[in-house]
Amino acid sequence: MSTEQSGRLTLNRKMLGKLLVIALLMFGFGYALVPVYKQMCEVLGINVLTQQDGMVEYDKNTQVDKSRSIVVELDGNSQGPWRFRPTTRSVTVHPGELTTVMYEVVNTRNRPVQAQAIPSYAPQSATPYFNKVECFCFKQMTMGPNEAKQMPVVFYLDPKLPREVKTITLSYTFFEIAGTQAAANAKTTTK
């Protein structure tokens, strides 16, 4: 082996050593990033959830207008093979207050059915002030044969809701999605 080859081999080994050190430092930085991020969030008071006895506590909402109460009436209609209803007929809420209500649906058929719920509001002028955080109406769902589900709706009313609105009706119509049964039948006949 010549001195020139020996010198290149030494340079290559040094370069490999430097690259390994850099790779280890990058791994260490990435590994340490999560606890550092959590610590920074805790110190700065952002993105902090405190857990006690299995319950998650959020910062108290200071935007709740306790001087007003609005009755939200709940309604459920179905177009298809369902029993669909709210588990309670009405709730009284304060504007800005986060509220959860439950709806129950049962597929009364002996086959899977794909469905979607469509909301409507009365009076219609309340629609822009009714804010849903979580809702089964956001996506289509497939219900198994004779399956029953409890589905939450998490919402709040914007405090800018006009003062003359004292009652809002939230109504859902639960539809079977057209064409899904025809598509299912086509799949079974081609097998």
Legacy VTK file of the C-alpha trace (Angstrom):
# vtk DataFile Version 3.0
C-alpha trace
ASCII
DATASET POLYDATA
POINTS 191 float
0.000 0.000 0.000
1.454 3.356 -0.941
1.634 6.371 1.320
-0.904 8.120 -0.850
-3.424 5.279 -0.394
-2.624 5.112 3.303
-3.250 8.876 3.623
-6.624 8.585 1.847
-7.615 5.684 4.076
-6.771 7.780 7.157
-8.771 10.745 5.802
-11.740 8.465 5.045
-11.661 7.047 8.583
-11.543 10.547 10.067
-14.479 11.600 7.871
-16.431 8.493 8.920
-15.740 9.293 12.579
-16.942 12.892 12.148
-20.126 11.717 10.364
-20.857 9.209 13.149
-20.432 11.933 15.792
-22.770 14.257 13.851
-25.370 11.459 13.475
-25.222 10.707 17.223
-25.591 14.401 18.079
-28.620 14.707 15.756
-30.222 11.631 17.347
-29.590 12.991 20.839
-31.055 16.378 19.897
-34.196 14.743 18.464
-34.555 12.499 21.516
-34.216 15.438 23.931
-36.595 17.674 21.980
-39.839 16.177 23.398
-39.069 16.704 27.112
-37.579 20.134 26.361
-40.763 21.098 24.466
-42.993 19.875 27.322
-40.904 21.774 29.866
-41.032 24.983 27.788
-44.819 24.692 27.386
-45.253 24.166 31.119
-43.029 27.138 32.001
-44.743 29.407 29.451
-48.232 28.155 30.368
-49.198 27.140 26.831
-50.708 23.869 25.632
-51.000 22.594 29.228
-53.547 19.998 30.296
-53.597 19.041 33.964
-54.772 15.534 34.711
-56.328 14.618 38.053
-58.145 11.377 38.869
-58.422 10.443 35.194
-60.156 13.702 34.296
-58.634 16.313 32.008
-59.102 19.904 33.136
-58.986 22.779 30.695
-58.519 26.414 31.538
-61.839 27.942 32.566
-63.589 29.703 29.697
-63.929 33.362 30.586
-66.080 34.049 27.520
-69.221 32.475 29.049
-72.084 34.954 29.339
-73.721 33.832 32.620
-76.272 36.663 32.376
-78.127 34.837 29.564
-79.641 31.387 29.218
-80.624 29.846 25.908
-82.761 26.725 25.572
-81.452 24.370 22.872
-84.167 21.947 21.809
-82.922 18.706 20.240
-84.695 16.811 17.479
-83.917 13.715 15.401
-85.521 12.527 12.162
-84.603 9.572 9.993
-84.897 8.722 6.334
-84.064 5.044 6.172
-83.700 1.967 8.351
-83.072 3.743 11.661
-84.316 4.552 15.063
-82.707 7.927 15.670
-83.286 10.305 18.582
-81.564 12.625 21.050
-81.117 11.116 24.520
-82.503 14.343 26.019
-85.067 16.708 24.490
-83.496 20.021 25.522
-80.634 21.650 27.399
-80.244 25.134 28.834
-76.873 26.720 28.101
-75.087 30.030 28.530
-73.517 31.597 25.413
-69.834 30.628 25.264
-70.346 27.520 27.418
-69.065 24.216 25.980
-71.929 21.674 26.028
-72.157 17.987 25.122
-75.389 16.271 24.102
-75.878 12.697 22.930
-77.838 11.196 20.064
-78.668 7.516 19.704
-79.051 5.638 16.435
-80.001 2.005 15.788
-79.730 0.290 12.397
-82.888 -1.835 12.234
-81.768 -3.811 9.181
-79.939 -7.136 9.067
-77.262 -5.677 6.781
-74.660 -2.923 6.997
-75.868 0.501 5.911
-73.850 3.648 5.189
-75.313 6.891 6.512
-74.803 10.598 7.121
-76.576 13.082 9.370
-77.488 16.570 8.150
-78.104 19.326 10.731
-80.584 22.181 10.550
-81.258 25.071 12.924
-84.258 27.169 13.857
-84.388 30.076 13.844
-82.151 30.139 10.802
-80.610 33.417 11.992
-78.937 31.440 14.843
-76.972 29.223 12.416
-73.779 31.344 12.281
-73.669 31.469 16.111
-74.008 27.702 16.639
-70.461 26.303 16.695
-69.931 22.530 16.755
-66.552 21.311 18.038
-67.342 17.610 17.592
-70.231 16.066 15.706
-71.183 12.742 14.164
-72.482 14.796 11.225
-68.921 15.674 10.142
-68.455 12.360 8.306
-70.245 9.400 6.808
-70.492 6.248 8.888
-71.235 2.605 8.316
-73.672 0.979 10.711
-73.455 -2.805 11.096
-76.536 -5.040 11.110
-78.742 -4.134 14.131
-75.923 -1.944 15.513
-76.676 0.787 18.063
-74.444 3.806 18.698
-74.359 6.710 21.150
-72.940 9.760 19.354
-71.869 13.054 20.957
-72.343 16.586 19.716
-70.048 19.097 21.445
-70.997 22.724 20.795
-71.057 26.261 22.103
-73.136 29.296 21.209
-71.227 32.405 20.220
-71.745 35.141 22.859
-72.559 37.488 19.942
-75.848 35.594 19.465
-78.581 38.253 19.222
-80.292 38.866 22.574
-83.773 38.277 21.162
-82.929 34.596 20.497
-84.071 32.654 23.567
-84.603 29.191 22.022
-82.722 27.344 19.271
-83.779 24.028 17.775
-80.992 21.722 16.597
-82.451 19.078 14.342
-80.671 16.236 12.542
-81.992 14.113 9.725
-80.207 10.779 9.416
-80.053 9.542 5.784
-78.999 6.311 4.159
-76.443 7.293 1.545
-77.870 6.588 -1.901
-76.074 4.062 -4.048
-74.285 2.234 -1.239
-76.722 -0.685 -1.286
-76.537 -0.944 -5.087
-72.729 -0.935 -4.878
-72.786 -3.625 -2.168
-75.156 -5.772 -4.254
-72.913 -5.367 -7.324
-69.887 -6.578 -5.340
-71.697 -9.678 -4.073
-73.008 -10.618 -7.543
-69.564 -10.328 -9.182
-67.972 -12.773 -6.702
LINES 1 192
191 0 1 2 3 4 5 6 7 8 9 10 11 12 13 14 15 16 17 18 19 20 21 22 23 24 25 26 27 28 29 30 31 32 33 34 35 36 37 38 39 40 41 42 43 44 45 46 47 48 49 50 51 52 53 54 55 56 57 58 59 60 61 62 63 64 65 66 67 68 69 70 71 72 73 74 75 76 77 78 79 80 81 82 83 84 85 86 87 88 89 90 91 92 93 94 95 96 97 98 99 100 101 102 103 104 105 106 107 108 109 110 111 112 113 114 115 116 117 118 119 120 121 122 123 124 125 126 127 128 129 130 131 132 133 134 135 136 137 138 139 140 141 142 143 144 145 146 147 148 149 150 151 152 153 154 155 156 157 158 159 160 161 162 163 164 165 166 167 168 169 170 171 172 173 174 175 176 177 178 179 180 181 182 183 184 185 186 187 188 189 190
